[in-house]
Amino acid sequence: FKITYMKDLDTNLQALLTGIRNAIGVPALLLFSAMTGFGSLAQEQGLSLYISVLSTILIWGMPGQVVHVELYGLGAPLIAVVLGVAGANARFMPMTLSMMPLLRKAPHHRRWNYLLVHMISINTWAEMMRKGDEIPVERRVAYFLGFSSTCMFAGVLGVIQGYLLLENMP
């Protein structure tokens, strides 16, 4: 499967697979590496593997995840953890506002925007800002889901690796 030009994406499946292919490599490797460190931090602070993976999926922002783990380790009340995570991840608001116009004209149900916004990271935002205009409007959501899901999956694998290999890491 090889598509030379983004404008040649004729189906959502092609766009999804192209997004996956473009994420495999540096974007996924960077997230895998960063999340390996987070996984070891989470294990060291006493979080279970389940909570560590769940926080990666639900928070999906390294600063917010670190705040979560640190405040949890200090025994902070839940409201302090929630406010700390929200404050740390507020930096995603400008990225979201600048990226959503690329997806506004895409033919999808607007409820999908809640999932799409949640999956924005530095990598996915940069990719969409760089290539978004090249992708046909009707294929942007599929491309974004392929790219961002691959990045998130790499991040989850990194958390698992870091959590399980903590004892063997310097």
PyMOL commands that set and color helices and strands:
alter all, ss='L'
color gray80, all
select helices_A, chain A and resi 6-8+12-23+26-44+49-59+62-74+78-104+112-118+122-134+137-164+166-168
alter helices_A, ss='H'
color red, helices_A
deselect
rebuild
show_as cartoon
